[in-house]
Amino acid sequence: MFTREVTEDDIEQICKLTETREELFYCFPRATFPLTVADVRLSIQTRASATVVEKDGHVVAFANFYRWQEGVCSIGNVIVSSDCRGAGVGRYLISYMTKLAFEKYHAETVTVSCFNRNVAGLLFYPKLGFCPYETESRVDYNGDQVALIHFKVEPDAI
């Protein structure tokens, strides 16, 4: 298992990482299901450090930074293949992105956000040292109100 920058050849594999409309909402809230090549390309073009985790020759996870300035890096579009969840892939990816934020972008804080219905994510981020600091009201793909919980971590917490 290793991380690397996204290549054009990875895009179709990234599109297949989300299996349901709800999973897609968690990681690409503005996209429509199923995730398209155009959505992934736009994300790569408008964000920084688009990164995949590769295992046995297959892309099994993806993330990037949607903010990477003024001392804050915000990790977004976090997707882990369903068959790799619970196997350390998410921990590996988020640890890599956090280290990249502190070392390459000289971030003072790294943030990540998680919708209230994503119980696995809500339980996962605190295990990596992230602490909740703010909640924001959002609307999901059905027009229902949901909460987006923002987490942060600082270098000394890792």
Rosetta constraint file for C-alpha pairs under 8 A:
AtomPair CA 1 CA 53 HARMONIC 6.68 0.50
AtomPair CA 1 CA 54 HARMONIC 5.58 0.50
AtomPair CA 1 CA 55 HARMONIC 4.53 0.50
AtomPair CA 1 CA 56 HARMONIC 7.22 0.50
AtomPair CA 2 CA 53 HARMONIC 5.52 0.50
AtomPair CA 2 CA 54 HARMONIC 5.52 0.50
AtomPair CA 2 CA 55 HARMONIC 6.84 0.50
AtomPair CA 3 CA 51 HARMONIC 6.61 0.50
AtomPair CA 3 CA 52 HARMONIC 5.57 0.50
AtomPair CA 3 CA 53 HARMONIC 4.44 0.50
AtomPair CA 3 CA 54 HARMONIC 6.26 0.50
AtomPair CA 3 CA 93 HARMONIC 7.33 0.50
AtomPair CA 3 CA 96 HARMONIC 7.73 0.50
AtomPair CA 4 CA 51 HARMONIC 5.59 0.50
AtomPair CA 4 CA 52 HARMONIC 5.66 0.50
AtomPair CA 4 CA 53 HARMONIC 6.66 0.50
AtomPair CA 4 CA 54 HARMONIC 7.77 0.50
AtomPair CA 5 CA 49 HARMONIC 6.85 0.50
AtomPair CA 5 CA 50 HARMONIC 5.84 0.50
AtomPair CA 5 CA 51 HARMONIC 4.57 0.50
AtomPair CA 5 CA 52 HARMONIC 6.25 0.50
AtomPair CA 6 CA 10 HARMONIC 6.18 0.50
AtomPair CA 6 CA 11 HARMONIC 7.66 0.50
AtomPair CA 6 CA 50 HARMONIC 5.72 0.50
AtomPair CA 6 CA 51 HARMONIC 5.36 0.50
AtomPair CA 6 CA 52 HARMONIC 5.89 0.50
AtomPair CA 7 CA 11 HARMONIC 7.17 0.50
AtomPair CA 9 CA 13 HARMONIC 7.95 0.50
AtomPair CA 10 CA 14 HARMONIC 6.23 0.50
AtomPair CA 10 CA 59 HARMONIC 6.89 0.50
AtomPair CA 11 CA 15 HARMONIC 6.38 0.50
AtomPair CA 11 CA 37 HARMONIC 6.21 0.50
AtomPair CA 11 CA 40 HARMONIC 6.59 0.50
AtomPair CA 11 CA 41 HARMONIC 7.41 0.50
AtomPair CA 12 CA 16 HARMONIC 6.69 0.50
AtomPair CA 12 CA 37 HARMONIC 6.29 0.50
AtomPair CA 13 CA 17 HARMONIC 6.80 0.50
AtomPair CA 13 CA 58 HARMONIC 7.79 0.50
AtomPair CA 13 CA 59 HARMONIC 6.21 0.50
AtomPair CA 14 CA 40 HARMONIC 7.62 0.50
AtomPair CA 14 CA 59 HARMONIC 6.88 0.50
AtomPair CA 14 CA 60 HARMONIC 7.89 0.50
AtomPair CA 14 CA 61 HARMONIC 7.49 0.50
AtomPair CA 14 CA 62 HARMONIC 6.91 0.50
AtomPair CA 15 CA 34 HARMONIC 7.62 0.50
AtomPair CA 15 CA 35 HARMONIC 5.18 0.50
AtomPair CA 15 CA 36 HARMONIC 5.99 0.50
AtomPair CA 15 CA 37 HARMONIC 6.56 0.50
AtomPair CA 15 CA 40 HARMONIC 7.26 0.50
AtomPair CA 16 CA 35 HARMONIC 7.50 0.50
AtomPair CA 17 CA 60 HARMONIC 7.15 0.50
AtomPair CA 17 CA 61 HARMONIC 7.37 0.50
AtomPair CA 17 CA 79 HARMONIC 6.65 0.50
AtomPair CA 17 CA 80 HARMONIC 6.63 0.50
AtomPair CA 17 CA 81 HARMONIC 4.99 0.50
AtomPair CA 17 CA 82 HARMONIC 7.39 0.50
AtomPair CA 18 CA 23 HARMONIC 5.77 0.50
AtomPair CA 18 CA 24 HARMONIC 5.64 0.50
AtomPair CA 18 CA 34 HARMONIC 7.83 0.50
AtomPair CA 18 CA 35 HARMONIC 7.39 0.50
AtomPair CA 18 CA 79 HARMONIC 7.20 0.50
AtomPair CA 18 CA 81 HARMONIC 7.06 0.50
AtomPair CA 18 CA 82 HARMONIC 7.88 0.50
AtomPair CA 19 CA 23 HARMONIC 6.68 0.50
AtomPair CA 19 CA 24 HARMONIC 7.55 0.50
AtomPair CA 19 CA 34 HARMONIC 7.98 0.50
AtomPair CA 20 CA 24 HARMONIC 6.35 0.50
AtomPair CA 20 CA 33 HARMONIC 7.49 0.50
AtomPair CA 20 CA 34 HARMONIC 7.75 0.50
AtomPair CA 21 CA 25 HARMONIC 6.24 0.50
AtomPair CA 21 CA 32 HARMONIC 7.70 0.50
AtomPair CA 21 CA 33 HARMONIC 5.40 0.50
AtomPair CA 21 CA 34 HARMONIC 7.06 0.50
AtomPair CA 22 CA 26 HARMONIC 6.43 0.50
AtomPair CA 23 CA 27 HARMONIC 6.74 0.50
AtomPair CA 24 CA 28 HARMONIC 5.47 0.50
AtomPair CA 24 CA 29 HARMONIC 6.75 0.50
AtomPair CA 24 CA 31 HARMONIC 7.35 0.50
AtomPair CA 24 CA 32 HARMONIC 7.83 0.50
AtomPair CA 24 CA 33 HARMONIC 6.76 0.50
AtomPair CA 24 CA 34 HARMONIC 7.65 0.50
AtomPair CA 24 CA 35 HARMONIC 7.06 0.50
AtomPair CA 25 CA 29 HARMONIC 4.15 0.50
AtomPair CA 25 CA 30 HARMONIC 7.21 0.50
AtomPair CA 25 CA 31 HARMONIC 7.23 0.50
AtomPair CA 25 CA 140 HARMONIC 7.36 0.50
AtomPair CA 25 CA 141 HARMONIC 7.29 0.50
AtomPair CA 26 CA 114 HARMONIC 7.08 0.50
AtomPair CA 26 CA 115 HARMONIC 6.38 0.50
AtomPair CA 26 CA 118 HARMONIC 7.10 0.50
AtomPair CA 27 CA 76 HARMONIC 7.06 0.50
AtomPair CA 27 CA 77 HARMONIC 4.50 0.50
AtomPair CA 27 CA 78 HARMONIC 5.48 0.50
AtomPair CA 27 CA 79 HARMONIC 6.22 0.50
AtomPair CA 28 CA 77 HARMONIC 5.68 0.50
AtomPair CA 29 CA 140 HARMONIC 7.61 0.50
AtomPair CA 29 CA 141 HARMONIC 7.97 0.50
AtomPair CA 31 CA 35 HARMONIC 6.59 0.50
AtomPair CA 31 CA 39 HARMONIC 6.70 0.50
AtomPair CA 35 CA 39 HARMONIC 6.65 0.50
AtomPair CA 35 CA 40 HARMONIC 7.56 0.50
AtomPair CA 36 CA 40 HARMONIC 6.49 0.50
AtomPair CA 37 CA 41 HARMONIC 6.07 0.50
AtomPair CA 38 CA 42 HARMONIC 6.08 0.50
AtomPair CA 39 CA 43 HARMONIC 6.24 0.50
AtomPair CA 40 CA 44 HARMONIC 6.22 0.50
AtomPair CA 41 CA 45 HARMONIC 6.11 0.50
AtomPair CA 42 CA 46 HARMONIC 6.08 0.50
AtomPair CA 43 CA 47 HARMONIC 5.80 0.50
AtomPair CA 44 CA 48 HARMONIC 7.03 0.50
AtomPair CA 44 CA 50 HARMONIC 5.85 0.50
AtomPair CA 44 CA 64 HARMONIC 7.81 0.50
AtomPair CA 46 CA 66 HARMONIC 7.82 0.50
AtomPair CA 47 CA 64 HARMONIC 6.61 0.50
AtomPair CA 47 CA 65 HARMONIC 5.78 0.50
AtomPair CA 47 CA 66 HARMONIC 5.09 0.50
AtomPair CA 47 CA 67 HARMONIC 7.43 0.50
AtomPair CA 48 CA 64 HARMONIC 5.92 0.50
AtomPair CA 48 CA 65 HARMONIC 5.10 0.50
AtomPair CA 48 CA 66 HARMONIC 6.64 0.50
AtomPair CA 48 CA 67 HARMONIC 7.80 0.50
AtomPair CA 48 CA 68 HARMONIC 7.33 0.50
AtomPair CA 49 CA 64 HARMONIC 5.34 0.50
AtomPair CA 49 CA 65 HARMONIC 6.26 0.50
AtomPair CA 50 CA 62 HARMONIC 7.38 0.50
AtomPair CA 50 CA 63 HARMONIC 5.97 0.50
AtomPair CA 50 CA 64 HARMONIC 4.38 0.50
AtomPair CA 50 CA 65 HARMONIC 7.23 0.50
AtomPair CA 51 CA 62 HARMONIC 5.66 0.50
AtomPair CA 51 CA 63 HARMONIC 5.47 0.50
AtomPair CA 51 CA 64 HARMONIC 5.98 0.50
AtomPair CA 52 CA 59 HARMONIC 6.34 0.50
AtomPair CA 52 CA 60 HARMONIC 7.28 0.50
AtomPair CA 52 CA 61 HARMONIC 5.41 0.50
AtomPair CA 52 CA 62 HARMONIC 4.41 0.50
AtomPair CA 52 CA 63 HARMONIC 6.65 0.50
AtomPair CA 52 CA 93 HARMONIC 7.92 0.50
AtomPair CA 53 CA 59 HARMONIC 5.81 0.50
AtomPair CA 53 CA 60 HARMONIC 5.70 0.50
AtomPair CA 53 CA 61 HARMONIC 5.00 0.50
AtomPair CA 53 CA 62 HARMONIC 6.44 0.50
AtomPair CA 53 CA 89 HARMONIC 7.56 0.50
AtomPair CA 53 CA 93 HARMONIC 6.71 0.50
AtomPair CA 54 CA 58 HARMONIC 5.31 0.50
AtomPair CA 54 CA 59 HARMONIC 4.49 0.50
AtomPair CA 54 CA 60 HARMONIC 5.77 0.50
AtomPair CA 54 CA 61 HARMONIC 7.28 0.50
AtomPair CA 55 CA 59 HARMONIC 6.47 0.50
AtomPair CA 55 CA 60 HARMONIC 6.52 0.50
AtomPair CA 60 CA 80 HARMONIC 5.90 0.50
AtomPair CA 60 CA 81 HARMONIC 5.12 0.50
AtomPair CA 60 CA 84 HARMONIC 6.99 0.50
AtomPair CA 60 CA 89 HARMONIC 7.84 0.50
AtomPair CA 61 CA 78 HARMONIC 7.44 0.50
AtomPair CA 61 CA 79 HARMONIC 5.33 0.50
AtomPair CA 61 CA 80 HARMONIC 4.26 0.50
AtomPair CA 61 CA 81 HARMONIC 6.00 0.50
AtomPair CA 61 CA 89 HARMONIC 7.28 0.50
AtomPair CA 61 CA 90 HARMONIC 7.42 0.50
AtomPair CA 61 CA 93 HARMONIC 7.40 0.50
AtomPair CA 62 CA 77 HARMONIC 7.04 0.50
AtomPair CA 62 CA 78 HARMONIC 5.70 0.50
AtomPair CA 62 CA 79 HARMONIC 5.22 0.50
AtomPair CA 62 CA 80 HARMONIC 6.67 0.50
AtomPair CA 62 CA 93 HARMONIC 7.78 0.50
AtomPair CA 63 CA 75 HARMONIC 6.82 0.50
AtomPair CA 63 CA 76 HARMONIC 5.87 0.50
AtomPair CA 63 CA 77 HARMONIC 5.12 0.50
AtomPair CA 63 CA 78 HARMONIC 4.48 0.50
AtomPair CA 63 CA 79 HARMONIC 6.59 0.50
AtomPair CA 63 CA 93 HARMONIC 7.62 0.50
AtomPair CA 63 CA 97 HARMONIC 7.90 0.50
AtomPair CA 64 CA 75 HARMONIC 5.70 0.50
AtomPair CA 64 CA 76 HARMONIC 5.42 0.50
AtomPair CA 64 CA 77 HARMONIC 6.31 0.50
AtomPair CA 64 CA 78 HARMONIC 7.37 0.50
AtomPair CA 64 CA 97 HARMONIC 7.73 0.50
AtomPair CA 65 CA 73 HARMONIC 6.37 0.50
AtomPair CA 65 CA 74 HARMONIC 5.31 0.50
AtomPair CA 65 CA 75 HARMONIC 4.52 0.50
AtomPair CA 65 CA 76 HARMONIC 5.56 0.50
AtomPair CA 66 CA 73 HARMONIC 7.57 0.50
AtomPair CA 66 CA 74 HARMONIC 5.73 0.50
AtomPair CA 66 CA 75 HARMONIC 6.31 0.50
AtomPair CA 66 CA 76 HARMONIC 5.86 0.50
AtomPair CA 67 CA 72 HARMONIC 6.93 0.50
AtomPair CA 67 CA 73 HARMONIC 5.21 0.50
AtomPair CA 67 CA 74 HARMONIC 4.99 0.50
AtomPair CA 67 CA 75 HARMONIC 7.53 0.50
AtomPair CA 68 CA 72 HARMONIC 5.79 0.50
AtomPair CA 68 CA 73 HARMONIC 4.23 0.50
AtomPair CA 68 CA 74 HARMONIC 6.52 0.50
AtomPair CA 68 CA 101 HARMONIC 7.69 0.50
AtomPair CA 68 CA 105 HARMONIC 6.76 0.50
AtomPair CA 68 CA 107 HARMONIC 7.68 0.50
AtomPair CA 69 CA 73 HARMONIC 6.56 0.50
AtomPair CA 69 CA 105 HARMONIC 7.62 0.50
AtomPair CA 69 CA 107 HARMONIC 7.75 0.50
AtomPair CA 70 CA 107 HARMONIC 7.71 0.50
AtomPair CA 71 CA 105 HARMONIC 7.81 0.50
AtomPair CA 71 CA 106 HARMONIC 6.66 0.50
AtomPair CA 71 CA 107 HARMONIC 4.33 0.50
AtomPair CA 71 CA 108 HARMONIC 4.98 0.50
AtomPair CA 71 CA 109 HARMONIC 6.45 0.50
AtomPair CA 72 CA 107 HARMONIC 5.08 0.50
AtomPair CA 72 CA 108 HARMONIC 6.06 0.50
AtomPair CA 72 CA 109 HARMONIC 5.04 0.50
AtomPair CA 72 CA 110 HARMONIC 5.74 0.50
AtomPair CA 72 CA 111 HARMONIC 7.32 0.50
AtomPair CA 73 CA 101 HARMONIC 5.91 0.50
AtomPair CA 73 CA 105 HARMONIC 7.57 0.50
AtomPair CA 73 CA 107 HARMONIC 6.01 0.50
AtomPair CA 73 CA 109 HARMONIC 6.59 0.50
AtomPair CA 73 CA 110 HARMONIC 4.88 0.50
AtomPair CA 73 CA 111 HARMONIC 6.28 0.50
AtomPair CA 74 CA 110 HARMONIC 5.68 0.50
AtomPair CA 74 CA 111 HARMONIC 4.57 0.50
AtomPair CA 74 CA 112 HARMONIC 5.61 0.50
AtomPair CA 75 CA 97 HARMONIC 7.31 0.50
AtomPair CA 75 CA 110 HARMONIC 7.37 0.50
AtomPair CA 75 CA 111 HARMONIC 6.19 0.50
AtomPair CA 75 CA 112 HARMONIC 5.11 0.50
AtomPair CA 75 CA 113 HARMONIC 7.85 0.50
AtomPair CA 76 CA 112 HARMONIC 6.64 0.50
AtomPair CA 76 CA 113 HARMONIC 7.58 0.50
AtomPair CA 80 CA 84 HARMONIC 6.68 0.50
AtomPair CA 80 CA 85 HARMONIC 6.42 0.50
AtomPair CA 80 CA 89 HARMONIC 7.16 0.50
AtomPair CA 80 CA 90 HARMONIC 6.31 0.50
AtomPair CA 81 CA 85 HARMONIC 6.53 0.50
AtomPair CA 84 CA 88 HARMONIC 7.72 0.50
AtomPair CA 84 CA 89 HARMONIC 6.41 0.50
AtomPair CA 85 CA 89 HARMONIC 6.78 0.50
AtomPair CA 85 CA 90 HARMONIC 7.03 0.50
AtomPair CA 86 CA 90 HARMONIC 7.84 0.50
AtomPair CA 88 CA 92 HARMONIC 6.04 0.50
AtomPair CA 89 CA 93 HARMONIC 6.15 0.50
AtomPair CA 90 CA 94 HARMONIC 6.05 0.50
AtomPair CA 91 CA 95 HARMONIC 5.87 0.50
AtomPair CA 91 CA 128 HARMONIC 7.44 0.50
AtomPair CA 92 CA 96 HARMONIC 6.11 0.50
AtomPair CA 93 CA 97 HARMONIC 6.17 0.50
AtomPair CA 94 CA 98 HARMONIC 5.97 0.50
AtomPair CA 95 CA 99 HARMONIC 6.13 0.50
AtomPair CA 95 CA 128 HARMONIC 7.79 0.50
AtomPair CA 96 CA 100 HARMONIC 6.11 0.50
AtomPair CA 97 CA 101 HARMONIC 6.11 0.50
AtomPair CA 98 CA 102 HARMONIC 6.39 0.50
AtomPair CA 98 CA 110 HARMONIC 6.51 0.50
AtomPair CA 99 CA 103 HARMONIC 6.00 0.50
AtomPair CA 100 CA 104 HARMONIC 5.36 0.50
AtomPair CA 100 CA 105 HARMONIC 7.03 0.50
AtomPair CA 101 CA 105 HARMONIC 5.05 0.50
AtomPair CA 101 CA 106 HARMONIC 6.32 0.50
AtomPair CA 101 CA 107 HARMONIC 5.55 0.50
AtomPair CA 101 CA 110 HARMONIC 6.88 0.50
AtomPair CA 102 CA 106 HARMONIC 4.67 0.50
AtomPair CA 102 CA 107 HARMONIC 4.72 0.50
AtomPair CA 102 CA 108 HARMONIC 6.83 0.50
AtomPair CA 102 CA 109 HARMONIC 7.86 0.50
AtomPair CA 102 CA 110 HARMONIC 7.85 0.50
AtomPair CA 102 CA 155 HARMONIC 7.18 0.50
AtomPair CA 103 CA 107 HARMONIC 7.53 0.50
AtomPair CA 108 CA 154 HARMONIC 6.19 0.50
AtomPair CA 108 CA 155 HARMONIC 6.99 0.50
AtomPair CA 109 CA 152 HARMONIC 6.52 0.50
AtomPair CA 109 CA 153 HARMONIC 5.76 0.50
AtomPair CA 109 CA 154 HARMONIC 4.76 0.50
AtomPair CA 109 CA 155 HARMONIC 7.21 0.50
AtomPair CA 110 CA 152 HARMONIC 5.51 0.50
AtomPair CA 110 CA 153 HARMONIC 5.37 0.50
AtomPair CA 110 CA 154 HARMONIC 6.43 0.50
AtomPair CA 111 CA 130 HARMONIC 7.85 0.50
AtomPair CA 111 CA 150 HARMONIC 6.90 0.50
AtomPair CA 111 CA 151 HARMONIC 5.47 0.50
AtomPair CA 111 CA 152 HARMONIC 4.24 0.50
AtomPair CA 111 CA 153 HARMONIC 6.47 0.50
AtomPair CA 112 CA 150 HARMONIC 5.97 0.50
AtomPair CA 112 CA 151 HARMONIC 5.34 0.50
AtomPair CA 112 CA 152 HARMONIC 6.45 0.50
AtomPair CA 113 CA 148 HARMONIC 6.43 0.50
AtomPair CA 113 CA 149 HARMONIC 5.53 0.50
AtomPair CA 113 CA 150 HARMONIC 4.33 0.50
AtomPair CA 113 CA 151 HARMONIC 5.88 0.50
AtomPair CA 114 CA 118 HARMONIC 6.68 0.50
AtomPair CA 114 CA 121 HARMONIC 6.35 0.50
AtomPair CA 114 CA 122 HARMONIC 6.47 0.50
AtomPair CA 114 CA 148 HARMONIC 5.60 0.50
AtomPair CA 114 CA 149 HARMONIC 5.26 0.50
AtomPair CA 114 CA 150 HARMONIC 6.50 0.50
AtomPair CA 114 CA 151 HARMONIC 7.92 0.50
AtomPair CA 115 CA 122 HARMONIC 7.87 0.50
AtomPair CA 115 CA 146 HARMONIC 6.98 0.50
AtomPair CA 115 CA 147 HARMONIC 5.73 0.50
AtomPair CA 115 CA 148 HARMONIC 4.42 0.50
AtomPair CA 115 CA 149 HARMONIC 6.01 0.50
AtomPair CA 116 CA 122 HARMONIC 7.25 0.50
AtomPair CA 116 CA 146 HARMONIC 6.62 0.50
AtomPair CA 116 CA 147 HARMONIC 5.33 0.50
AtomPair CA 116 CA 148 HARMONIC 6.16 0.50
AtomPair CA 116 CA 149 HARMONIC 6.73 0.50
AtomPair CA 117 CA 146 HARMONIC 7.75 0.50
AtomPair CA 118 CA 122 HARMONIC 6.31 0.50
AtomPair CA 119 CA 123 HARMONIC 6.22 0.50
AtomPair CA 120 CA 124 HARMONIC 5.97 0.50
AtomPair CA 121 CA 125 HARMONIC 6.20 0.50
AtomPair CA 122 CA 126 HARMONIC 7.40 0.50
AtomPair CA 123 CA 127 HARMONIC 7.10 0.50
AtomPair CA 124 CA 128 HARMONIC 7.06 0.50
AtomPair CA 125 CA 129 HARMONIC 6.80 0.50
AtomPair CA 125 CA 130 HARMONIC 5.39 0.50
AtomPair CA 125 CA 131 HARMONIC 7.68 0.50
AtomPair CA 125 CA 151 HARMONIC 7.57 0.50
AtomPair CA 126 CA 130 HARMONIC 4.61 0.50
AtomPair CA 126 CA 131 HARMONIC 5.83 0.50
AtomPair CA 128 CA 158 HARMONIC 7.31 0.50
AtomPair CA 129 CA 153 HARMONIC 6.14 0.50
AtomPair CA 129 CA 157 HARMONIC 5.92 0.50
AtomPair CA 129 CA 158 HARMONIC 5.99 0.50
AtomPair CA 130 CA 151 HARMONIC 5.53 0.50
AtomPair CA 130 CA 152 HARMONIC 4.98 0.50
AtomPair CA 130 CA 153 HARMONIC 4.67 0.50
AtomPair CA 131 CA 151 HARMONIC 5.01 0.50
AtomPair CA 131 CA 152 HARMONIC 5.38 0.50
AtomPair CA 131 CA 153 HARMONIC 6.44 0.50
AtomPair CA 132 CA 149 HARMONIC 6.68 0.50
AtomPair CA 132 CA 150 HARMONIC 5.63 0.50
AtomPair CA 132 CA 151 HARMONIC 4.12 0.50
AtomPair CA 132 CA 152 HARMONIC 6.45 0.50
AtomPair CA 133 CA 149 HARMONIC 7.72 0.50
AtomPair CA 133 CA 150 HARMONIC 5.95 0.50
AtomPair CA 133 CA 151 HARMONIC 5.76 0.50
AtomPair CA 133 CA 152 HARMONIC 6.94 0.50
AtomPair CA 134 CA 149 HARMONIC 6.02 0.50
AtomPair CA 134 CA 150 HARMONIC 5.24 0.50
AtomPair CA 134 CA 151 HARMONIC 7.34 0.50
AtomPair CA 135 CA 147 HARMONIC 6.37 0.50
AtomPair CA 135 CA 148 HARMONIC 5.62 0.50
AtomPair CA 135 CA 149 HARMONIC 4.52 0.50
AtomPair CA 135 CA 150 HARMONIC 6.08 0.50
AtomPair CA 136 CA 147 HARMONIC 5.66 0.50
AtomPair CA 136 CA 148 HARMONIC 5.07 0.50
AtomPair CA 136 CA 149 HARMONIC 6.46 0.50
AtomPair CA 136 CA 150 HARMONIC 7.92 0.50
AtomPair CA 137 CA 145 HARMONIC 6.76 0.50
AtomPair CA 137 CA 146 HARMONIC 6.00 0.50
AtomPair CA 137 CA 147 HARMONIC 4.87 0.50
AtomPair CA 137 CA 148 HARMONIC 6.23 0.50
AtomPair CA 138 CA 145 HARMONIC 5.76 0.50
AtomPair CA 138 CA 146 HARMONIC 5.28 0.50
AtomPair CA 138 CA 147 HARMONIC 5.92 0.50
AtomPair CA 138 CA 148 HARMONIC 6.56 0.50
AtomPair CA 139 CA 143 HARMONIC 5.44 0.50
AtomPair CA 139 CA 144 HARMONIC 5.35 0.50
AtomPair CA 139 CA 145 HARMONIC 4.58 0.50
AtomPair CA 139 CA 146 HARMONIC 5.75 0.50
AtomPair CA 140 CA 144 HARMONIC 5.39 0.50
AtomPair CA 140 CA 145 HARMONIC 6.40 0.50
AtomPair CA 140 CA 146 HARMONIC 6.48 0.50
AtomPair CA 153 CA 157 HARMONIC 6.35 0.50
AtomPair CA 153 CA 158 HARMONIC 7.60 0.50
AtomPair CA 154 CA 158 HARMONIC 7.24 0.50
